[in-house]
């Protein structure tokens, strides 16, 4: 099992277990992570799954067909407080090498 820690807007940390080959958004929804809505179901038609990837995980979340596409970058242009670490969690397929992944949600005081 893969462990993923979500830093919520209120600063609380919620650590969940995940299996590979699911999107980060799906994992968040399965574990009732507050702040990830996935309104479009993961088809990149909204930005309700916006998150920030911790610096030490950015390279890993950009591999294995998880690269940030131009379409994802365009969708991120509409989010509040877009940062270099911004991603749509529906576009990140969780892999075995993401064990320990740290993800912050909009509003969290994470510094990245």
Secondary structure as GFF3:
##gff-version 3
##sequence-region A 1 112
A	DSSP	beta_strand	2	7	.	.	.	ID=ss1
A	DSSP	beta_strand	13	18	.	.	.	ID=ss2
A	DSSP	alpha_helix	24	30	.	.	.	ID=ss3
A	DSSP	beta_strand	50	53	.	.	.	ID=ss4
A	DSSP	three_ten_helix	55	57	.	.	.	ID=ss5
A	DSSP	three_ten_helix	60	62	.	.	.	ID=ss6
A	DSSP	alpha_helix	70	76	.	.	.	ID=ss7
A	DSSP	beta_strand	86	88	.	.	.	ID=ss8
A	DSSP	three_ten_helix	89	91	.	.	.	ID=ss9
A	DSSP	three_ten_helix	96	98	.	.	.	ID=ss10
A	DSSP	beta_strand	101	105	.	.	.	ID=ss11
###
